[in-house]
């Protein structure tokens, strides 16, 4: 029953413009974050951008004026450790290679509390209010804090309480002053060098320079004193070592003398045989044993136990006698066989043989006796030499054992004597070293009172504040642009929802309107920018594929100018000669009577109830020739009337009489009748308030209209700030440009 009549000019709504094939809303355009869009966004947010650019440097300048200037004095010294040649001092005065770790350690020594304390004492910094907070004037807040602390202390320790036992005291003010001085003090190594740079920051440049010079002087003096203390410790240790070595030498010499006395060793002489004598004795023994062997061989030969050659060599006389005996024996044998044994010649030969035999025996006895005497003599010599050799070797062994112990004691004494001499030499060299000793660190640049403060540095700080202000302003402008979900141009509306924006109706001030109303202004001022935008709206509606005759003018929320748009559009069309009817369909909040200053007791509500014909409820506008149907007498039964066929039939009849029928519909988000009217109308025009209606609200409104099968042909931006829109940088901002306004005038 909500469909249009069969005879209507547009039986079915055409598909909405700007939709894709699936009916979804198009995505935002790819150039949404283009440089042009960003510049335009910064232009729109120029107030926030300029405020940050100006305020941050201003705050920085105010802060600079409120901060007391700080002066930093700078001094430099070079660290050149000397090399010690004395071996005994290397363990006492150890010199490490000059590495980054060594230089960092020296910087830490300079920053240590030992140096800081003496700097504070020299410079009388305990009486300086900059470092001693107790000397600063206390404000009301500090006095209140002290009062609260005193109250808590009295509550924890009442007057009648037993006092706590006295313990080690701690001067909190002194400790705080030392920490403040240490915080103002700095020492660091210059990269790739042995130079230590010393800094001190104070409100007084003279105090800063004095503190730096005092720190360097204290450090150098400490280095010099430490080296002298180390040399003194080394000298003391060497003296003690020399005394110990002298005593060791004396004790060793005494032990050697006592040992010589016990062992019977004379100074420079050896007891017993030496090796050469023992060697000669052994050689004699070998010769004696050889002679004994020869004598025993002779004895065997003399006794006939050896061969003929041996016997001939040892006893030639015995051999001759035996040869003679053998010859006589041969003659006897020959004579006995020829003459017989009793022959006188045979008997004479037998007597010769007996004489030869006796001669052989006698000679053999003589030779054997002589040889036996020689053998006995050789054996006695061998025995004597063996005994002498055994005695000599035993004596040599005893002497060697005693000499080994003596040599060991002598080596110990010699080693102690050498160590003593080395220590005495070291003592002499150490004394010479101490006479020419110098510090390992030297000043190369004394600190002078600085002429300009190191903090605050006004120019860099202001430049940084300006840069930060620019960055903060850009970031804030970008965040504001991202957080802004409203619609500021027809371009943004078209990119977000795919619907054309027919016009941008400007906001009219009271000074511009004078005694006229906004909807009457289009008729009284036909050449004004407002009237021009209304005509642009008419052109956009009429330029479609099929010109709509019944148009529902609605909005998402109240106060977005839909009634003004409906009346202004109707009057503009009426001025062009069209037969126009505008119907007040917002029965909950009717405003036509107030706007047109003409009260009609009857209207649309009465027509819907069937008590009045449509022609009887129509009145003619006093300004233009358009017809108006006001809301009439409203009631609680009216919402259901829109669901009946009465409204559709009435619009079907009115189509035949009017060129254009405008329905001033209620807001879609608030009242359901708006969707009913949008579904009945040929087209729906959505009014969106410039820079006020959020995009989600517009999106939800379009979804509700789609559910009602409404044909949303486009949108119109209402209540646009013309001046702001001209400076926004959008493509459609040119409609309010000054040149166009002068051309229209």
KAVENBEL-V504983 format. One record per run of one state. SS is the DSSP state (helix for helix, strand for strand, loop for the rest). FROM is the first residue (numbers start at 0). TO is the last residue. Records with the same first field share a line. If there is no record, write none. Layout:
# KAVENBEL-V504983
SS: FROM-TO  FROM-TO
This chain:
# KAVENBEL-V504983
loop: 0-28  33-33  44-44  66-68  79-85  89-98  111-111  122-123  127-131  135-138  156-170  189-193  202-203  263-273  302-306  314-314  338-342  435-439  445-453  455-456  483-484  486-488  497-499  506-508  513-516  524-527  542-548  555-560  575-578  584-590  596-602  609-612  620-625  629-636  641-644  655-658  664-671  680-681  689-692  707-710  720-720  726-729  736-736  744-744
helix: 29-32  34-43  45-65  86-88  99-110  112-121  124-126  132-134  139-155  171-183  204-262  274-301  307-313  315-337  343-434  457-482  489-496  509-512  517-523  528-541  561-574  591-595  603-608  613-616  637-640  645-654  672-679  694-706  721-725  730-735  737-743
strand: 69-78  184-188  194-201  440-444  454-454  485-485  500-505  549-554  579-583  617-619  626-628  659-663  682-688  693-693  711-719
